[in-house]
Amino acid sequence: MVRASRVYIVLVNWNGWHDSIECLESLLRLGYPDYRIIVCDNDSSDGSVERILQWAEGSLSHTPAGTPLARFSTPACPKPVECRVAGPEESWPDLPCATLTVLRTGANLGFAGGNNVGIRFARRQGDGAFFWLLNNDTVAAPDALDHLVARALAEDNPGIVGSTLFYYHRPDTVQALGGACFSKYRGRSRLIGLGRQWDEIPGETLRRVEQSLHWVSGASMLVSAPFCATIGLMEERYFLYFEELDWSIRAKGRFGLGYASGSVVYHKQGSATNEVGRSATSIYYKVRSRLKLYRKLLPAYLPFCLAATALEALVARKDRRGLRTMWRAMADEFCREEKS
């Protein structure tokens, strides 16, 4: 057992109460002794908040159908779960954090905005050593948090630590070992270990992950309180994508990135955006957010980013909808932002 430092776990929910409840069931099984859970609801229209509250009080039984990972979320943990609900930040004064706190953000603030609400609430409690930002479409192994905290505490100045991410529906296949490496010239990231079978990865490869790690995946990232106090919160102007890389670039030279291979999290991927393949939403924000990142933090490399985007547009020219979405993202980034 690692030394107990208070951890606040932050989930962002948007029209995904099914996923959130399955994730919450797995979190209630964590072996780590000192944590609180914060669910930030980004103005869902599917009754998510009410459903989560019903689950917490024990009046809603939700068992995932046909899941290959049922052992992490079933049978249901004892209810009720201590739970509080709060609205926007002006309603927070002196509101203590329960085992589970649900925050209504009042709008769809995106990935960064939703997480920032949770971090701000956690920081007001005054006792958090770490914030575990976890996608709501994940299921965590019981010792996942123990390994994250242990890896962070092994450093004198911990920044962000990532998990071993597996595909939820292919639980032997790696989605990412901690996160990704990034090429400033190509404007693209490569998830470390993507698609590999866990039992085929040598131990030496796992030990070298941190040497290649440029950003930690936001599906599971343990962030230290000093990191947030020094570097600041996530950049909300991206809405989706590139927030993790932005955070890492801003922290370069001041805080390190770590990888806890024993921290296992299974990720469904794409549930928060209803993303299937190259959806219009996915294409738009990937193009626009990448341009935003380069303009803000890598201006010397912007010509390479533009060249990469033009090449992608050329390759996608037969996909007229995708091509129109790419050009709209570029126009919005350069034209609308200049006017704002």
C-alpha positions as CSV (number, residue, x, y, z in Angstrom):
1,M,0.0,0.0,0.0
2,V,1.3,3.4,-0.9
3,R,1.4,6.3,1.5
4,A,-2.1,7.8,1.6
5,S,-2.3,11.3,0.0
6,R,-5.8,12.7,-0.7
7,V,-6.7,12.2,-4.3
8,Y,-9.7,13.8,-6.0
9,I,-11.0,11.8,-9.0
10,V,-12.6,14.0,-11.7
11,L,-15.0,12.6,-14.3
12,V,-16.6,14.7,-17.0
13,N,-20.0,13.5,-18.1
14,W,-22.0,14.6,-21.2
15,N,-25.0,12.5,-22.0
16,G,-23.2,9.4,-20.8
17,W,-24.7,8.3,-17.6
18,H,-24.5,4.6,-18.6
19,D,-20.7,4.8,-18.9
20,S,-20.3,7.1,-15.9
21,I,-22.2,4.7,-13.6
22,E,-20.1,1.7,-14.8
23,C,-16.9,3.8,-14.2
24,L,-18.2,4.8,-10.7
25,E,-18.8,1.2,-9.8
26,S,-15.2,0.4,-10.6
27,L,-14.0,3.4,-8.6
28,L,-15.9,2.3,-5.5
29,R,-13.8,-0.9,-5.7
30,L,-10.4,1.0,-5.5
31,G,-8.1,-0.3,-2.9
32,Y,-6.6,3.2,-2.4
33,P,-7.6,4.5,1.1
34,D,-8.1,8.2,0.6
35,Y,-10.0,9.5,-2.4
36,R,-13.1,11.5,-3.3
37,I,-15.0,11.5,-6.6
38,I,-16.2,14.5,-8.5
39,V,-18.5,14.2,-11.6
40,C,-18.8,17.3,-13.6
41,D,-21.9,17.2,-15.8
42,N,-21.5,19.3,-19.0
43,D,-25.2,20.3,-19.2
44,S,-26.4,16.8,-20.3
45,S,-29.9,16.5,-21.9
46,D,-30.4,12.8,-21.2
47,G,-31.1,13.1,-17.5
48,S,-27.6,12.1,-16.5
49,V,-27.5,13.9,-13.2
50,E,-30.8,12.4,-12.0
51,R,-29.8,8.9,-13.1
52,I,-26.4,9.2,-11.3
53,L,-28.2,10.4,-8.1
54,Q,-30.7,7.5,-8.3
55,W,-27.8,5.1,-8.7
56,A,-26.0,6.6,-5.7
57,E,-29.1,6.3,-3.5
58,G,-29.7,2.7,-4.6
59,S,-33.0,3.1,-6.5
60,L,-31.4,2.6,-10.0
61,S,-29.7,-0.8,-10.7
62,H,-27.5,-0.6,-13.7
63,T,-25.7,-3.7,-14.9
64,P,-23.7,-3.4,-18.1
65,A,-24.9,-5.9,-20.7
66,G,-22.4,-8.3,-22.1
67,T,-19.4,-6.5,-20.9
68,P,-16.1,-8.4,-21.0
69,L,-15.0,-6.6,-17.9
70,A,-18.0,-7.2,-15.6
71,R,-15.7,-8.2,-12.7
72,F,-14.7,-4.6,-12.3
73,S,-18.2,-3.2,-11.9
74,T,-20.5,-6.0,-10.8
75,P,-22.1,-7.0,-8.5
76,A,-23.1,-3.5,-7.5
77,C,-21.4,-2.0,-4.5
78,P,-23.5,-1.3,-1.4
79,K,-25.7,1.7,-1.5
80,P,-26.4,4.4,-0.7
81,V,-23.2,6.3,-1.6
82,E,-22.7,9.6,0.2
83,C,-23.5,12.1,-2.5
84,R,-23.9,15.9,-2.9
85,V,-25.0,18.0,-5.8
86,A,-24.0,21.5,-6.6
87,G,-24.6,24.0,-9.4
88,P,-22.2,26.6,-10.9
89,E,-19.3,27.9,-8.9
90,E,-21.1,30.7,-7.1
91,S,-23.0,27.9,-5.1
92,W,-19.8,26.4,-3.8
93,P,-18.8,28.4,-0.7
94,D,-18.2,26.1,2.2
95,L,-19.6,23.1,0.3
96,P,-17.6,20.0,1.5
97,C,-16.8,17.2,-0.9
98,A,-18.6,14.0,-0.2
99,T,-17.6,10.5,-1.3
100,L,-19.3,11.5,-4.6
101,T,-20.0,15.1,-5.6
102,V,-21.9,15.9,-8.8
103,L,-21.3,19.4,-10.2
104,R,-23.7,20.9,-12.8
105,T,-21.4,23.1,-14.9
106,G,-24.4,24.8,-16.6
107,A,-23.0,24.4,-20.2
108,N,-21.1,22.1,-22.4
109,L,-17.6,23.3,-21.5
110,G,-15.7,20.6,-23.4
111,F,-13.1,18.3,-22.0
112,A,-10.7,20.9,-20.6
113,G,-13.5,23.2,-19.2
114,G,-15.3,20.3,-17.5
115,N,-12.1,19.0,-15.9
116,N,-11.1,22.5,-14.8
117,V,-14.4,22.9,-12.9
118,G,-13.7,19.7,-11.0
119,I,-10.1,20.7,-10.3
120,R,-11.2,24.1,-9.0
121,F,-13.7,22.5,-6.7
122,A,-11.2,20.1,-5.4
123,R,-8.6,22.8,-4.8
124,R,-11.1,24.7,-2.7
125,Q,-11.2,21.8,-0.3
126,G,-7.6,22.5,0.5
127,D,-6.4,19.0,1.1
128,G,-5.8,17.5,-2.3
129,A,-2.3,16.2,-3.2
130,F,-3.3,14.9,-6.6
131,F,-6.2,15.1,-9.1
132,W,-6.9,12.0,-11.2
133,L,-8.6,13.1,-14.4
134,L,-10.3,10.0,-15.7
135,N,-12.6,9.7,-18.8
136,N,-16.1,8.6,-17.8
137,D,-16.0,5.9,-20.5
138,T,-13.4,3.9,-18.6
139,V,-13.2,1.1,-16.1
140,A,-10.3,1.1,-13.6
141,A,-8.6,-1.9,-12.1
142,P,-8.8,-1.9,-8.2
143,D,-5.2,-1.1,-7.8
144,A,-4.9,1.5,-10.7
145,L,-4.8,4.5,-8.4
146,D,-2.3,2.9,-6.0
147,H,0.2,2.5,-8.8
148,L,-0.3,6.1,-10.1
149,V,0.3,7.6,-6.7
150,A,3.3,5.4,-6.0
151,R,4.9,6.4,-9.3
152,A,4.2,10.1,-8.5
153,L,5.6,9.9,-5.0
154,A,8.8,8.3,-6.4
155,E,9.7,11.8,-7.8
156,D,10.7,14.9,-5.9
157,N,8.6,17.1,-8.1
158,P,5.9,15.0,-9.7
159,G,3.9,16.5,-12.6
160,I,1.6,14.1,-14.5
161,V,1.5,10.3,-14.5
162,G,-0.3,8.1,-17.0
163,S,-1.7,4.6,-16.9
164,T,-1.6,1.6,-19.1
165,L,-4.7,2.0,-21.3
166,F,-6.4,-1.1,-22.9
167,Y,-9.3,-1.1,-25.3
168,Y,-12.4,-1.9,-23.3
169,H,-13.8,-4.3,-26.0
170,R,-10.4,-5.8,-26.7
171,P,-9.0,-6.0,-23.1
172,D,-5.7,-7.7,-24.1
173,T,-4.9,-5.0,-26.7
174,V,-3.0,-1.8,-25.7
175,Q,-4.4,1.6,-26.6
176,A,-1.5,3.5,-25.0
177,L,1.3,3.1,-22.6
178,G,0.9,6.3,-20.6
179,G,0.4,8.6,-23.6
180,A,2.1,9.5,-26.9
181,C,5.1,10.9,-28.6
182,F,4.6,14.0,-30.8
183,S,6.4,15.3,-33.9
184,K,6.4,19.1,-34.3
185,Y,7.3,18.7,-38.0
186,R,4.4,16.4,-38.9
187,G,1.9,17.8,-36.4
188,R,0.9,14.3,-35.4
189,S,1.1,12.1,-32.3
190,R,1.7,8.4,-32.0
191,L,0.2,6.6,-29.1
192,I,3.0,4.5,-27.5
193,G,2.3,0.8,-27.7
194,L,-0.9,1.3,-29.8
195,G,-2.4,-2.1,-30.9
196,R,0.2,-4.3,-29.2
197,Q,-0.6,-7.3,-27.1
198,W,0.3,-6.8,-23.5
199,D,2.0,-10.2,-23.0
200,E,4.2,-9.5,-26.1
201,I,5.7,-6.3,-24.7
202,P,9.2,-6.7,-23.2
203,G,9.9,-5.3,-19.7
204,E,12.7,-3.2,-21.2
205,T,10.1,-1.5,-23.5
206,L,8.0,-0.5,-20.5
207,R,11.0,0.9,-18.7
208,R,11.8,3.1,-21.7
209,V,8.3,4.6,-22.1
210,E,9.0,7.8,-20.2
211,Q,11.9,8.6,-22.5
212,S,9.5,8.8,-25.4
213,L,6.5,10.4,-23.6
214,H,5.6,13.9,-24.8
215,W,2.1,14.0,-23.3
216,V,0.0,11.8,-21.0
217,S,-3.4,10.6,-22.3
218,G,-6.3,12.5,-20.8
219,A,-8.2,9.2,-20.5
220,S,-6.2,8.7,-17.3
221,M,-3.8,11.3,-15.9
222,L,-2.8,11.8,-12.3
223,V,-1.9,15.5,-11.9
224,S,-0.1,16.9,-8.8
225,A,-1.5,19.9,-6.9
226,P,1.8,21.8,-7.3
227,F,1.7,21.2,-11.0
228,C,-1.7,22.9,-11.3
229,A,-0.7,25.7,-8.9
230,T,2.4,26.4,-11.0
231,I,1.5,25.7,-14.6
232,G,-2.2,26.6,-14.3
233,L,-5.3,24.6,-15.4
234,M,-6.0,23.1,-18.8
235,E,-6.4,25.5,-21.8
236,E,-10.1,25.7,-22.4
237,R,-10.0,27.2,-25.8
238,Y,-9.4,23.9,-27.5
239,F,-12.7,22.4,-26.4
240,L,-11.5,19.0,-27.6
241,Y,-8.1,17.6,-28.4
242,F,-4.5,18.8,-27.8
243,E,-5.2,20.0,-24.2
244,E,-2.9,17.4,-22.8
245,L,0.0,18.3,-25.2
246,D,-0.6,22.0,-24.4
247,W,-0.3,21.3,-20.7
248,S,2.9,19.3,-21.2
249,I,4.6,21.9,-23.4
250,R,3.8,24.6,-20.8
251,A,5.3,22.5,-18.1
252,K,8.5,21.5,-19.9
253,G,11.6,21.9,-17.8
254,R,9.6,22.4,-14.6
255,F,7.6,19.2,-14.1
256,G,8.2,15.7,-15.5
257,L,5.9,13.2,-17.1
258,G,5.6,9.7,-15.7
259,Y,4.2,6.3,-16.5
260,A,2.8,3.7,-14.1
261,S,2.7,0.5,-16.0
262,G,0.8,-1.3,-13.2
263,S,-2.0,1.2,-13.3
264,V,-4.5,-0.5,-15.6
265,V,-7.5,1.3,-17.2
266,Y,-9.9,0.1,-19.9
267,H,-11.1,2.7,-22.3
268,K,-14.1,2.6,-24.6
269,Q,-12.9,5.6,-26.6
270,G,-15.1,8.2,-28.2
271,S,-18.2,7.9,-26.0
272,A,-17.9,11.5,-24.8
273,T,-18.2,12.8,-28.4
274,N,-20.4,10.0,-29.9
275,E,-17.3,9.6,-32.1
276,V,-17.4,6.9,-34.7
277,G,-14.5,6.9,-37.0
278,R,-13.8,10.2,-38.6
279,S,-16.9,12.1,-37.4
280,A,-17.4,15.7,-38.4
281,T,-16.9,16.8,-34.8
282,S,-13.7,14.8,-34.5
283,I,-12.2,16.2,-37.8
284,Y,-13.2,19.8,-37.0
285,Y,-11.6,19.9,-33.5
286,K,-8.5,17.9,-34.4
287,V,-7.7,20.4,-37.2
288,R,-8.7,23.5,-35.4
289,S,-7.1,22.6,-32.1
290,R,-3.8,21.6,-33.7
291,L,-3.6,25.0,-35.4
292,K,-4.4,26.7,-32.2
293,L,-1.6,24.8,-30.4
294,Y,0.9,25.8,-33.0
295,R,-0.1,29.4,-33.0
296,K,0.1,29.6,-29.3
297,L,3.1,27.5,-28.3
298,L,4.9,26.4,-31.5
299,P,4.8,29.4,-33.8
300,A,8.1,28.7,-35.4
301,Y,6.8,25.4,-36.6
302,L,3.5,26.7,-37.9
303,P,4.5,26.3,-41.6
304,F,5.0,22.6,-41.0
305,C,1.6,22.4,-39.4
306,L,0.0,24.1,-42.3
307,A,1.8,21.8,-44.8
308,A,0.7,18.8,-42.9
309,T,-2.9,20.0,-42.8
310,A,-2.8,20.8,-46.6
311,L,-1.5,17.3,-47.2
312,E,-4.3,15.7,-45.2
313,A,-6.8,17.8,-47.1
314,L,-5.3,16.5,-50.4
315,V,-5.6,12.9,-49.2
316,A,-9.2,13.5,-48.0
317,R,-10.3,15.2,-51.2
318,K,-12.7,12.4,-52.1
319,D,-14.4,12.7,-48.8
320,R,-16.2,16.0,-49.6
321,R,-17.9,16.3,-46.2
322,G,-14.6,15.7,-44.4
323,L,-12.8,18.2,-46.7
324,R,-15.4,20.9,-46.1
325,T,-15.1,20.3,-42.4
326,M,-11.3,20.7,-42.5
327,W,-11.5,24.0,-44.4
328,R,-14.2,25.3,-42.1
329,A,-12.0,24.5,-39.1
330,M,-9.0,26.4,-40.7
331,A,-11.2,29.4,-41.6
332,D,-12.7,29.5,-38.1
333,E,-9.3,29.3,-36.4
334,F,-7.7,32.1,-38.5
335,C,-10.7,34.3,-39.2
336,R,-13.0,34.1,-36.2
337,E,-10.2,34.2,-33.6
338,E,-8.6,37.3,-35.2
339,K,-12.0,39.1,-34.8
340,S,-12.6,37.9,-31.2
